[in-house]
Amino acid sequence: MRNRGFTFLEVILAMAIFALVGLTSATMLSNVLKSSDIAEAKNARLVELQRAFLVMERDFLQMTKRSVRIEGEAPLQGFLHSNESTYSSNTHGIAFVRQGWSNPALLLPRSDLQAVAYQLEEDTLNRLHRIFVDTVVGEEPKVRALIQGVEKVDFEFFYSNKWIGDLQTGEELPKAIAVEIELQDLGLIRREFLVAGTGNDS
């Protein structure tokens, strides 16, 4: 009995099948890796948002009735301010004083009060704070980037059982603050935070 080898046509056909299987496998692997990268990016984005909202919640819950002096001038009226009157002249945001800034045994030369602001700079929502509540000439705030890819930020305030978009300069803090953030990738997100509304009056 004669041993027969593969014909040229059979070799070409086998090579084509192997090439097709290899191409399919490579495409599947590429799709899996791409899906993994997308899932990882989305997870990182969600972690970024969750971390930012936790920081906001902590600050708003510890907001206190404390007026501030800007560069040695007279105290500002009210306890909640727009950035236009505090940190910046061309960005949108809010500024206030919070209590509960950790300083065990008062070892650091500062109080447990902290001047805080949130502002949108280009496409980044930043948190700003100062070491001392009453600022001095030339003191620059510490800036922490919270959320990237932000197109717009709006704030609403809960006074007298209704949401309003304008700051009130009276002696009362709002019961809650809503933050609406329009993101380039996720669209509009709204979070509402309670405000304790108690604290120092001086």
Summary of the structure (lengths in Angstrom):
residues: 202
radius of gyration: 28.1
end to end distance: 108.4
largest distance: 110.4
contacts: 517
relative contact order: 0.14
helix: 30%
strand: 30%
